[in-house]
Amino acid sequence: MAEEELGTIDDGLQDQIRKIDERAEKDRERARESAKTNGEDLKAAQASVADEMVALGAKPADVAARLGISVGELRKLRSINSDKNSSETAPVPPTPAEPAPASYTGDEPVSVSA
């Protein structure tokens, strides 16, 4: 009778271990997916920042150093970002600036509203 009870306990423990293993695998898969998504978000953010820095006149080597990546990785990021941007939206022409009022002489400051 004791052996039978031990067998039942062992079976129960094996079942619990199997369930824990299944949950752990699901948790690992969720963590892998989350890391992948977060990595893609990080790359998109880095690409945007890199594009802005280069547009402001920073040298690609300086931008790469600031982002902690190689110049080759910077090129890849920027090309992926430019491919993504060109496929998502058409270029928007710049908004023309309003002309200065006729009374403007050039000596007083001009306020510009957005």
N, C-alpha and C positions, 0 to 999 in steps of 0.2 A: 504494500500500500504506500509506503514511504517513497519507494522508487517511482511509482506511478505519479505521485504528487510532485516529485522532483522533475519528472519528465514534463509535466504540465507547466510547471514554473519555467523550465528551460525553454519550452515552446513559446510561452508568453514573452519571455525576455528576448528571444530571437525575433519575434514579431515587432516588438518595440524598437529594437535596433534597426530593423529594416525600415520602419516608418521614419525614424530619425535620419537614416541615410537618405531616404527619398526627399525629406524636407530640406536637408543640407544641400542636396544637389539642386533643388529648385532655388534655394537662396543663392547658391553660387552662380547659377544661370542669370538670375536677376541682377546680381552684382556685376557680372560681365557685361550685360546689356547697358546697365547704368554707366559703367566706366566708358563704354564705347560712345554712348551719347554725349557724356560730359567731355570726352576727348574731342569729339567733332565740334562741340560748342566752343571749346577752347581754341581750336584751330581757326574757326570762323572769326572769333574775337581777335586773335593774333593777326589774321589776314587783314582785317579792317584797320587795326591800329597801324600795321606795317604800311598799308596803302596811304593812310593819312600822313605818317611820318615822312615817307618818300615824297608825297605831294608837297609837303612843306619844305622840301629841299635837303632832307637828311640823306646821307650816303647809305646805300644798302648794307655795307659792312657794319656801319654804326647801328643801324636798325636791328640787324641780326644779333649783334652783341647785346643790345638792350633787351631783346626778347629772349636771349639765352639759347639761340638756335644758330645753325650754320647758315652761310650765305646761300648754299644750295637749297636748304629747307625753306629759306625766305622766298627764293624764286618759286618753289613749288607752291607755297602758300599763296603767294600773290597771283600765280597763274590760275590756281583753283578758284580763288576768289573772283578774279576777273572773268573766268568762264562762267561761274555761277551768276555773277551780276549781269553779264551780257545776255544770258539766256532767260533771266527772270524778268527784266524790265528793259524797255527801250530807253535810250538816253533822253534826258529831259533838258531842253534848252534853258540857258540861264535867263532869269527874269531881268529885263532891262531896268536900269536905275532911272528914277524919276529925275527930270531936269531940275536944276536949281530955279527957285522963283526969279521972276524978272527983276525984282528989287535987290537980288544978291549981288554984292560988289566983289566978293572974294576975300574981304578982310574979316568978316565975322564968322564964328564957328557955325557949322551946319549940323543939325541933328538928323540922324537917319533912323527911321522906325522900320521894324521888320514886318 
